[in-house]
């Protein structure tokens, strides 16, 4: 086992520790103020709804190029839904930025 392997395992441990901390620490903070949990839950619910809408609009086409990599209709629809969700989120972020800046101009 060389130093590269050791550093790779250390990096794995740091990522796992960070993920656990990123999940647990906001939950601990939210216990003191439960209203923040409601806002967070509404945000997560909105993202889930956007994903299912995007998934419903995505196609399940499988081209010969996809089939070379063992991509079936289910995986094609999943990837398509994820891409459409990303496009919707990027568009929403851009609209939010434009709206915020326009709102600042008129105030």
Beta strands, then each sheet from edge to edge (+ up, - down):
end
